[in-house]
Amino acid sequence: MPAWLAVPASTIPVPGVVVLHDVLGMSQDHRNQANWLAEAGFLAVSPDLYYKGGRLVCIRQVIRDMIACAGPAFDRFIAAMQIPSPAGMSPSAAKAATRTMKKRRGKEA
């Protein structure tokens, strides 16, 4: 999956942020926001959720997947959270986020 990864200058463990694009898709503005977060000390990744079929084809499916906490778009979101930082990221972070999101939606974890 194409994604923009902005890495901070720090070599110590840093918090990570997933920057999701709006309905119009990936743009230079989203890359700039990820870069700004990296300058502030965060590892920032901005996945292109529309890469498989373009904006118009994918919008409906992305919305469905994110609401259901399941499906290809949701899986790409979770995969983006699993990108390791230079100093290492907890491998259980994505599983914990998935459980939390499903609980908020009233689904089983």
N, CA and C atoms as an extended XYZ file, in Angstrom:
327
Properties=species:S:1:pos:R:3:atomname:S:1:resname:S:1:resid:I:1 pbc="F F F"
N         0.849       -1.177        0.000 N   MET     1
C         0.000        0.000        0.000 CA  MET     1
C         0.888        1.231        0.000 C   MET     1
N         0.687        2.151       -0.918 N   PRO     2
C         1.460        3.394       -0.897 CA  PRO     2
C         1.114        4.211        0.344 C   PRO     2
N         2.135        4.770        0.947 N   ALA     3
C         1.937        5.619        2.127 CA  ALA     3
C         3.094        6.597        2.226 C   ALA     3
N         2.831        7.734        2.818 N   TRP     4
C         3.860        8.731        3.084 CA  TRP     4
C         4.313        8.534        4.516 C   TRP     4
N         5.596        8.288        4.724 N   LEU     5
C         6.151        8.088        6.052 CA  LEU     5
C         7.071        9.248        6.386 C   LEU     5
N         6.767        9.942        7.460 N   ALA     6
C         7.580       11.067        7.918 CA  ALA     6
C         8.212       10.668        9.249 C   ALA     6
N         9.533       10.641        9.275 N   VAL     7
C        10.283       10.151       10.432 CA  VAL     7
C        10.946       11.326       11.154 C   VAL     7
N        10.791       11.401       12.481 N   PRO     8
C        11.439       12.472       13.232 CA  PRO     8
C        12.955       12.257       13.304 C   PRO     8
N        13.666       13.296       13.629 N   ALA     9
C        15.121       13.220       13.726 CA  ALA     9
C        15.569       12.424       14.952 C   ALA     9
N        14.720       12.286       15.948 N   SER    10
C        15.059       11.607       17.198 CA  SER    10
C        15.352       10.130       16.976 C   SER    10
N        16.311        9.596       17.742 N   THR    11
C        16.622        8.168       17.679 CA  THR    11
C        16.015        7.407       18.857 C   THR    11
N        15.369        8.123       19.776 N   ILE    12
C        14.706        7.463       20.906 CA  ILE    12
C        13.291        7.066       20.480 C   ILE    12
N        12.639        6.139       21.197 N   PRO    13
C        11.254        5.785       20.848 CA  PRO    13
C        10.353        7.011       20.865 C   PRO    13
N         9.522        7.125       19.851 N   VAL    14
C         8.631        8.278       19.725 CA  VAL    14
C         7.204        7.786       19.480 C   VAL    14
N         6.200        8.590       19.835 N   PRO    15
C         4.819        8.196       19.549 CA  PRO    15
C         4.547        8.271       18.049 C   PRO    15
N         3.606        7.450       17.596 N   GLY    16
C         3.247        7.434       16.187 CA  GLY    16
C         1.854        7.973       15.946 C   GLY    16
N         1.649        8.512       14.752 N   VAL    17
C         0.374        9.091       14.365 CA  VAL    17
C         0.031        8.598       12.955 C   VAL    17
N        -1.225        8.188       12.754 N   VAL    18
C        -1.705        7.850       11.423 CA  VAL    18
C        -2.503        9.050       10.921 C   VAL    18
N        -2.087        9.621        9.805 N   VAL    19
C        -2.758       10.781        9.214 CA  VAL    19
C        -3.625       10.270        8.070 C   VAL    19
N        -4.947       10.293        8.262 N   LEU    20
C        -5.866        9.827        7.232 CA  LEU    20
C        -6.277       10.985        6.327 C   LEU    20
N        -6.325       10.704        5.042 N   HIS    21
C        -6.735       11.745        4.112 CA  HIS    21
C        -8.244       11.933        4.145 C   HIS    21
N        -8.674       13.044        3.602 N   ASP    22
C       -10.106       13.318        3.555 CA  ASP    22
C       -10.723       12.624        2.340 C   ASP    22
N       -11.963       12.940        2.049 N   VAL    23
C       -12.697       12.260        0.985 CA  VAL    23
C       -12.060       12.484       -0.391 C   VAL    23
N       -11.285       13.514       -0.542 N   LEU    24
C       -10.656       13.798       -1.836 CA  LEU    24
C        -9.402       12.965       -2.079 C   LEU    24
N        -8.911       12.296       -1.071 N   GLY    25
C        -7.750       11.428       -1.249 CA  GLY    25
C        -6.438       12.089       -0.862 C   GLY    25
N        -5.352       11.368       -1.128 N   MET    26
C        -4.012       11.823       -0.768 CA  MET    26
C        -3.660       13.093       -1.543 C   MET    26
N        -3.011       14.022       -0.837 N   SER    27
C        -2.588       15.271       -1.474 CA  SER    27
C        -1.280       15.732       -0.840 C   SER    27
N        -0.700       16.738       -1.430 N   GLN    28
C         0.528       17.297       -0.873 CA  GLN    28
C         0.272       17.872        0.518 C   GLN    28
N        -0.925       18.384        0.756 N   ASP    29
C        -1.260       18.920        2.073 CA  ASP    29
C        -1.142       17.844        3.154 C   ASP    29
N        -1.581       16.619        2.849 N   HIS    30
C        -1.478       15.535        3.828 CA  HIS    30
C        -0.021       15.152        4.071 C   HIS    30
N         0.777       15.171        3.017 N   ARG    31
C         2.210       14.910        3.190 CA  ARG    31
C         2.848       15.998        4.048 C   ARG    31
N         2.447       17.253        3.816 N   ASN    32
C         2.969       18.364        4.621 CA  ASN    32
C         2.569       18.229        6.090 C   ASN    32
N         1.337       17.779        6.336 N   GLN    33
C         0.898       17.590        7.721 CA  GLN    33
C         1.708       16.494        8.403 C   GLN    33
N         1.976       15.399        7.691 N   ALA    34
C         2.801       14.325        8.244 CA  ALA    34
C         4.221       14.840        8.524 C   ALA    34
N         4.769       15.619        7.611 N   ASN    35
C         6.106       16.190        7.821 CA  ASN    35
C         6.129       17.123        9.026 C   ASN    35
N         5.068       17.919        9.186 N   TRP    36
C         4.980       18.827       10.326 CA  TRP    36
C         4.954       18.044       11.646 C   TRP    36
N         4.196       16.937       11.660 N   LEU    37
C         4.150       16.097       12.861 CA  LEU    37
C         5.516       15.480       13.152 C   LEU    37
N         6.236       15.083       12.110 N   ALA    38
C         7.579       14.525       12.304 CA  ALA    38
C         8.521       15.583       12.874 C   ALA    38
N         8.399       16.798       12.410 N   GLU    39
C         9.220       17.885       12.955 CA  GLU    39
C         8.894       18.136       14.419 C   GLU    39
N         7.654       17.832       14.826 N   ALA    40
C         7.231       18.001       16.219 CA  ALA    40
C         7.603       16.779       17.073 C   ALA    40
N         8.237       15.757       16.465 N   GLY    41
C         8.715       14.621       17.240 CA  GLY    41
C         7.889       13.354       17.124 C   GLY    41
N         6.970       13.294       16.180 N   PHE    42
C         6.127       12.109       16.000 CA  PHE    42
C         6.552       11.338       14.752 C   PHE    42
N         6.373       10.019       14.790 N   LEU    43
C         6.471        9.214       13.587 CA  LEU    43
C         5.093        9.295       12.941 C   LEU    43
N         5.007        9.779       11.710 N   ALA    44
C         3.710        9.983       11.068 CA  ALA    44
C         3.647        9.217        9.759 C   ALA    44
N         2.568        8.467        9.574 N   VAL    45
C         2.351        7.752        8.323 CA  VAL    45
C         0.981        8.144        7.781 C   VAL    45
N         0.941        8.381        6.479 N   SER    46
C        -0.302        8.762        5.822 CA  SER    46
C        -0.561        7.788        4.676 C   SER    46
N        -1.393        6.745        4.922 N   PRO    47
C        -1.660        5.751        3.870 CA  PRO    47
C        -2.640        6.289        2.836 C   PRO    47
N        -2.449        5.861        1.601 N   ASP    48
C        -3.374        6.215        0.525 CA  ASP    48
C        -4.446        5.130        0.468 C   ASP    48
N        -5.583        5.384        1.089 N   LEU    49
C        -6.651        4.388        1.170 CA  LEU    49
C        -7.352        4.154       -0.165 C   LEU    49
N        -7.142        5.018       -1.138 N   TYR    50
C        -7.800        4.889       -2.432 CA  TYR    50
C        -6.897        4.276       -3.506 C   TYR    50
N        -5.759        3.747       -3.155 N   TYR    51
C        -4.776        3.355       -4.165 CA  TYR    51
C        -5.244        2.245       -5.102 C   TYR    51
N        -6.207        1.438       -4.706 N   LYS    52
C        -6.595        0.297       -5.546 CA  LYS    52
C        -7.568        0.640       -6.663 C   LYS    52
N        -8.316        1.724       -6.544 N   GLY    53
C        -9.305        1.967       -7.580 CA  GLY    53
C        -9.641        3.424       -7.818 C   GLY    53
N        -8.914        4.314       -7.247 N   GLY    54
C        -9.213        5.727       -7.431 CA  GLY    54
C       -10.287        6.205       -6.476 C   GLY    54
N       -10.399        7.495       -6.397 N   ARG    55
C       -11.275        8.146       -5.427 CA  ARG    55
C       -12.735        7.746       -5.564 C   ARG    55
N       -13.322        7.892       -6.732 N   LEU    56
C       -14.758        7.650       -6.878 CA  LEU    56
C       -15.129        6.195       -6.668 C   LEU    56
N       -14.289        5.300       -7.106 N   VAL    57
C       -14.559        3.875       -6.961 CA  VAL    57
C       -14.466        3.447       -5.499 C   VAL    57
N       -13.550        4.041       -4.756 N   CYS    58
C       -13.230        3.556       -3.414 CA  CYS    58
C       -13.973        4.221       -2.263 C   CYS    58
N       -14.491        5.405       -2.440 N   ILE    59
C       -15.087        6.146       -1.321 CA  ILE    59
C       -16.150        5.324       -0.602 C   ILE    59
N       -17.059        4.764       -1.347 N   ARG    60
C       -18.151        4.000       -0.724 CA  ARG    60
C       -17.611        2.818        0.073 C   ARG    60
N       -16.676        2.077       -0.501 N   GLN    61
C       -16.134        0.912        0.180 CA  GLN    61
C       -15.323        1.297        1.417 C   GLN    61
N       -14.551        2.373        1.331 N   VAL    62
C       -13.768        2.820        2.483 CA  VAL    62
C       -14.695        3.179        3.641 C   VAL    62
N       -15.766        3.899        3.354 N   ILE    63
C       -16.709        4.279        4.411 CA  ILE    63
C       -17.328        3.031        5.042 C   ILE    63
N       -17.746        2.089        4.219 N   ARG    64
C       -18.323        0.845        4.746 CA  ARG    64
C       -17.326        0.102        5.634 C   ARG    64
N       -16.097       -0.039        5.151 N   ASP    65
C       -15.088       -0.779        5.911 CA  ASP    65
C       -14.778       -0.117        7.239 C   ASP    65
N       -14.644        1.207        7.252 N   MET    66
C       -14.290        1.895        8.488 CA  MET    66
C       -15.431        1.829        9.500 C   MET    66
N       -16.678        1.904        9.049 N   ILE    67
C       -17.818        1.778        9.957 CA  ILE    67
C       -17.900        0.369       10.524 C   ILE    67
N       -17.656       -0.634        9.680 N   ALA    68
C       -17.755       -2.027       10.103 CA  ALA    68
C       -16.520       -2.512       10.868 C   ALA    68
N       -15.448       -1.713       10.871 N   CYS    69
C       -14.170       -2.130       11.478 CA  CYS    69
C       -13.709       -3.454       10.866 C   CYS    69
N       -13.910       -3.602        9.576 N   ALA    70
C       -13.516       -4.811        8.855 CA  ALA    70
C       -13.439       -4.490        7.373 C   ALA    70
N       -12.708       -5.307        6.632 N   GLY    71
C       -12.607       -5.126        5.195 CA  GLY    71
C       -11.262       -4.568        4.776 C   GLY    71
N       -11.025       -4.486        3.465 N   PRO    72
C        -9.715       -4.076        2.954 CA  PRO    72
C        -9.247       -2.695        3.417 C   PRO    72
N       -10.118       -1.688        3.401 N   ALA    73
C        -9.698       -0.344        3.817 CA  ALA    73
C        -9.340       -0.326        5.298 C   ALA    73
N       -10.136       -0.996        6.112 N   PHE    74
C        -9.837       -1.059        7.542 CA  PHE    74
C        -8.536       -1.813        7.773 C   PHE    74
N        -8.323       -2.901        7.010 N   ASP    75
C        -7.077       -3.656        7.125 CA  ASP    75
C        -5.869       -2.795        6.761 C   ASP    75
N        -6.008       -1.937        5.735 N   ARG    76
C        -4.905       -1.046        5.356 CA  ARG    76
C        -4.641       -0.026        6.457 C   ARG    76
N        -5.703        0.451        7.110 N   PHE    77
C        -5.543        1.382        8.226 CA  PHE    77
C        -4.772        0.711        9.366 C   PHE    77
N        -5.147       -0.516        9.698 N   ILE    78
C        -4.459       -1.257       10.755 CA  ILE    78
C        -3.014       -1.539       10.348 C   ILE    78
N        -2.804       -1.885        9.092 N   ALA    79
C        -1.432       -2.132        8.614 CA  ALA    79
C        -0.572       -0.880        8.764 C   ALA    79
N        -1.155        0.275        8.516 N   ALA    80
C        -0.404        1.524        8.663 CA  ALA    80
C         0.009        1.736       10.113 C   ALA    80
N        -0.823        1.299       11.051 N   MET    81
C        -0.475        1.447       12.467 CA  MET    81
C         0.623        0.477       12.877 C   MET    81
N         0.883       -0.554       12.075 N   GLN    82
C         1.890       -1.549       12.428 CA  GLN    82
C         3.258       -1.242       11.850 C   GLN    82
N         3.405       -0.142       11.109 N   ILE    83
C         4.715        0.221       10.575 CA  ILE    83
C         5.626        0.531       11.755 C   ILE    83
N         6.728       -0.166       11.891 N   PRO    84
C         7.583        0.040       13.061 CA  PRO    84
C         8.328        1.365       12.998 C   PRO    84
N         8.471        1.978       14.146 N   SER    85
C         9.260        3.200       14.225 CA  SER    85
C        10.731        2.829       14.193 C   SER    85
N        11.613        3.779       13.956 N   PRO    86
C        13.035        3.475       13.925 CA  PRO    86
C        13.527        2.826       15.222 C   PRO    86
N        12.936        3.198       16.345 N   ALA    87
C        13.365        2.642       17.627 CA  ALA    87
C        12.512        1.450       18.041 C   ALA    87
N        11.507        1.094       17.243 N   GLY    88
C        10.647       -0.049       17.546 CA  GLY    88
C         9.323        0.376       18.146 C   GLY    88
N         8.250       -0.233       17.670 N   MET    89
C         6.908        0.057       18.166 CA  MET    89
C         6.312       -1.236       18.701 C   MET    89
N         5.496       -1.132       19.697 N   SER    90
C         4.853       -2.304       20.277 CA  SER    90
C         4.027       -3.026       19.219 C   SER    90
N         4.267       -4.318       19.012 N   PRO    91
C         3.496       -5.047       18.004 CA  PRO    91
C         2.036       -5.236       18.381 C   PRO    91
N         1.689       -5.028       19.643 N   SER    92
C         0.297       -5.203       20.062 CA  SER    92
C        -0.529       -3.929       19.913 C   SER    92
N         0.085       -2.842       19.480 N   ALA    93
C        -0.637       -1.566       19.395 CA  ALA    93
C        -1.815       -1.639       18.429 C   ALA    93
N        -1.633       -2.240       17.274 N   ALA    94
C        -2.724       -2.318       16.292 CA  ALA    94
C        -3.856       -3.198       16.798 C   ALA    94
N        -3.529       -4.314       17.455 N   LYS    95
C        -4.578       -5.185       17.990 CA  LYS    95
C        -5.388       -4.458       19.057 C   LYS    95
N        -4.704       -3.716       19.909 N   ALA    96
C        -5.407       -2.971       20.954 CA  ALA    96
C        -6.303       -1.907       20.342 C   ALA    96
N        -5.821       -1.217       19.315 N   ALA    97
C        -6.633       -0.189       18.653 CA  ALA    97
C        -7.846       -0.811       17.984 C   ALA    97
N        -7.666       -1.958       17.357 N   THR    98
C        -8.781       -2.646       16.708 CA  THR    98
C        -9.839       -3.033       17.729 C   THR    98
N        -9.398       -3.594       18.851 N   ARG    99
C       -10.356       -3.969       19.899 CA  ARG    99
C       -11.120       -2.746       20.394 C   ARG    99
N       -10.406       -1.640       20.619 N   THR   100
C       -11.045       -0.425       21.110 CA  THR   100
C       -12.058        0.093       20.111 C   THR   100
N       -11.691        0.128       18.830 N   MET   101
C       -12.612        0.631       17.815 CA  MET   101
C       -13.847       -0.245       17.717 C   MET   101
N       -13.682       -1.553       17.784 N   LYS   102
C       -14.830       -2.447       17.701 CA  LYS   102
C       -15.727       -2.309       18.921 C   LYS   102
N       -15.141       -2.128       20.092 N   LYS   103
C       -15.946       -1.927       21.298 CA  LYS   103
C       -16.754       -0.648       21.187 C   LYS   103
N       -16.152        0.405       20.651 N   ARG   104
C       -16.871        1.676       20.480 CA  ARG   104
C       -18.022        1.528       19.494 C   ARG   104
N       -17.889        0.635       18.550 N   ARG   105
C       -18.930        0.394       17.559 CA  ARG   105
C       -19.937       -0.651       18.042 C   ARG   105
N       -19.704       -1.234       19.244 N   GLY   106
C       -20.632       -2.220       19.784 CA  GLY   106
C       -20.453       -3.595       19.194 C   GLY   106
N       -19.255       -3.881       18.690 N   LYS   107
C       -18.981       -5.191       18.106 CA  LYS   107
C       -18.059       -5.946       19.044 C   LYS   107
N       -18.006       -7.259       18.853 N   GLU   108
C       -17.092       -8.073       19.665 CA  GLU   108
C       -15.661       -7.759       19.295 C   GLU   108
N       -14.803       -7.817       20.285 N   ALA   109
C       -13.384       -7.531       20.038 CA  ALA   109
C       -12.690       -8.750       19.515 C   ALA   109
